Amino acid sequence: MKNRTILGILCIVLAIAVMFGVAPIVNKLSASKITIARVAMDVPKGHQITDKDVETVTVGGFNLPKDIVKDIKTVIGKYAACDLKAEDYILPAKIKETADNSDDIFRTLDGNELAMSIAIPSFAGGLSGNSYVTRAPSEQYKNYGP
């Protein structure tokens, strides 16, 4: 009977120590705040990011990716690598240094450069350096390319 009473009191003291000692420390660690860069409005792929497209917000620092962008200055002037939705966190994989769509490439040309676009009827018709000729319906296509 005496051992059960001592064991019961020990459990109560241990529970109080956990409640007032360990729980506040865990709560404090999970409640840490961090300021990050976030998308303010929808940004389409290939769009050059401006200061109107991004904002800084303070969020809980628990379970955030390690490479999340924290400073807006590192994002402004870069291009969206994918469609970004409003309130989306900005990661380095979602932005890129240069534009690679045709509109942005055409804008970067100076007066000494020329760009040309050639349309083909199908993807298969765009086989570079090959010519296919048939002479009669019964013959197979013959490759006269290099």
Secondary structure, DSSP 8 states (H G I E B T S, - for coil): -HHHHHHHHHHHHHHHHIIIIIHHHHHHHHT-EEEEEEE-S-B-TT-B--TTTEEEEEEE-TT--TT----GGGTTT-EESS-B-TT-B--GGGEESS--SHHHHHHT--TT--------SSSGGG-TT--EE-SSTTS--EE---
